Amino acid sequence: MIPPVVDVTWLDTSPGDVRLADVRWYLDGRSGRAAYDAGHLPGAVFVDLDRWLAAHGSPAEGRHPLPEPEVFAEGMAGLGIGDGDTVVAYDDAGGVIAARLVWMLRATGHEAALLDGGMAAWDGPLEQEAPDPPRASFTARPWPAGRLAGIDDATDPANVVVDARDAQRFRGEQEPVDPRPGHVPGAVNVPCRGNLDASGRFLPADELRARFTAAGVGEDSTVVSYCGSGVTACHNLLALELAGLPAGRLYPGSWSQYSHALDRPAAVGG
């Protein structure tokens, strides 16, 4: 399988066809599709996170639960992405959104990676016209149970539970979208944007490894990754892989599910 993160040079020299996927999405309600239409990498298709990478949210399941495998397969097939295709996904936020698509594809055995640096790393012209690729054949595959975690796993002290949100949300100093501030008791904060350098590219593998080791992740750890709604948590999962640390599990419900479970305690502070 290809690395979880590739750069523009890899794109230029990779053998065979690569499908580019634009996965822009904004927590503040701006339209990712409008951003795509204003300019995207040549040949890239727009992947609608809310339509194809998540099911309808609810307090019981969280804002972005994983979609049914058949829905995901329909979305990929309609965008011209087939079982044997290699996908490189990007956004304009260092990959913290596009990581959801990459994780979903890699978890189900497909070749996929983030474009290191995203749109900012691209120095060529952009396109405004959306491609119209022919429908592909993409097989629906169950989400592998071993790659997923539930709310009980997020409170199990046997796991290293990693919160990918920014520190202010983790500490409970602000909470823009969920009913309670704070974090899952016992979780450690490894903000996903800290996986990147000042240019928006991933830190070297040894520096990523040091970040997670400092948070308590070891060679034999069982890691559960969560965020606000199971999207940016995927960025930490890809960073763990890039660092050569044990594969973690995604808690899709994340804080958007946990914070609605009022019978469970929430922690604040650092």
ChimeraX attribute file (.defattr): number of C-alpha atoms within 10 A of each C-alpha:
attribute: neighborCount
match mode: 1-to-1
recipient: residues
	/A:1	10
	/A:2	11
	/A:3	12
	/A:4	23
	/A:5	23
	/A:6	18
	/A:7	17
	/A:8	15
	/A:9	8
	/A:10	11
	/A:11	14
	/A:12	9
	/A:13	8
	/A:14	10
	/A:15	8
	/A:16	7
	/A:17	10
	/A:18	18
	/A:19	17
	/A:20	25
	/A:21	25
	/A:22	27
	/A:23	27
	/A:24	25
	/A:25	23
	/A:26	11
	/A:27	8
	/A:28	8
	/A:29	7
	/A:30	11
	/A:31	14
	/A:32	20
	/A:33	15
	/A:34	10
	/A:35	16
	/A:36	24
	/A:37	14
	/A:38	12
	/A:39	15
	/A:40	24
	/A:41	20
	/A:42	15
	/A:43	19
	/A:44	23
	/A:45	23
	/A:46	21
	/A:47	24
	/A:48	17
	/A:49	19
	/A:50	15
	/A:51	13
	/A:52	20
	/A:53	24
	/A:54	22
	/A:55	19
	/A:56	13
	/A:57	18
	/A:58	14
	/A:59	15
	/A:60	14
	/A:61	19
	/A:62	24
	/A:63	25
	/A:64	23
	/A:65	24
	/A:66	23
	/A:67	18
	/A:68	16
	/A:69	18
	/A:70	15
	/A:71	17
	/A:72	23
	/A:73	23
	/A:74	18
	/A:75	19
	/A:76	23
	/A:77	19
	/A:78	16
	/A:79	21
	/A:80	18
	/A:81	25
	/A:82	19
	/A:83	17
	/A:84	12
	/A:85	17
	/A:86	20
	/A:87	23
	/A:88	26
	/A:89	30
	/A:90	30
	/A:91	25
	/A:92	21
	/A:93	17
	/A:94	27
	/A:95	31
	/A:96	25
	/A:97	25
	/A:98	30
	/A:99	30
	/A:100	25
	/A:101	27
	/A:102	27
	/A:103	24
	/A:104	20
	/A:105	20
	/A:106	17
	/A:107	18
	/A:108	16
	/A:109	14
	/A:110	19
	/A:111	20
	/A:112	28
	/A:113	28
	/A:114	29
	/A:115	29
	/A:116	24
	/A:117	24
	/A:118	24
	/A:119	20
	/A:120	15
	/A:121	16
	/A:122	15
	/A:123	9
	/A:124	8
	/A:125	9
	/A:126	16
	/A:127	16
	/A:128	14
	/A:129	15
	/A:130	15
	/A:131	14
	/A:132	11
	/A:133	13
	/A:134	11
	/A:135	15
	/A:136	18
	/A:137	16
	/A:138	20
	/A:139	16
	/A:140	16
	/A:141	14
	/A:142	11
	/A:143	16
	/A:144	11
	/A:145	8
	/A:146	11
	/A:147	16
	/A:148	16
	/A:149	20
	/A:150	16
	/A:151	17
	/A:152	9
	/A:153	17
	/A:154	25
	/A:155	17
	/A:156	14
	/A:157	11
	/A:158	11
	/A:159	17
	/A:160	23
	/A:161	30
	/A:162	29
	/A:163	27
	/A:164	29
	/A:165	22
	/A:166	17
	/A:167	17
	/A:168	15
	/A:169	21
	/A:170	28
	/A:171	18
	/A:172	17
	/A:173	12
	/A:174	15
	/A:175	15
	/A:176	10
	/A:177	12
	/A:178	19
	/A:179	15
	/A:180	19
	/A:181	20
	/A:182	23
	/A:183	28
	/A:184	23
	/A:185	16
	/A:186	16
	/A:187	22
	/A:188	20
	/A:189	22
	/A:190	24
	/A:191	20
	/A:192	23
	/A:193	20
	/A:194	16
	/A:195	25
	/A:196	18
	/A:197	13
	/A:198	8
	/A:199	10
	/A:200	20
	/A:201	20
	/A:202	23
	/A:203	17
	/A:204	13
	/A:205	17
	/A:206	11
	/A:207	13
	/A:208	23
	/A:209	22
	/A:210	13
	/A:211	18
	/A:212	21
	/A:213	13
	/A:214	11
	/A:215	16
	/A:216	14
	/A:217	22
	/A:218	15
	/A:219	9
	/A:220	8
	/A:221	16
	/A:222	15
	/A:223	25
	/A:224	26
	/A:225	28
	/A:226	32
	/A:227	30
	/A:228	28
	/A:229	24
	/A:230	27
	/A:231	30
	/A:232	24
	/A:233	31
	/A:234	30
	/A:235	29
	/A:236	29
	/A:237	28
	/A:238	24
	/A:239	24
	/A:240	23
	/A:241	19
	/A:242	20
	/A:243	19
	/A:244	14
	/A:245	21
	/A:246	16
	/A:247	18
	/A:248	25
	/A:249	22
	/A:250	26
	/A:251	27
	/A:252	28
	/A:253	28
	/A:254	30
	/A:255	29
	/A:256	27
	/A:257	26
	/A:258	28
	/A:259	24
	/A:260	17
	/A:261	16
	/A:262	10
	/A:263	8
	/A:264	12
	/A:265	12
	/A:266	18
	/A:267	16
	/A:268	15
	/A:269	12
	/A:270	12
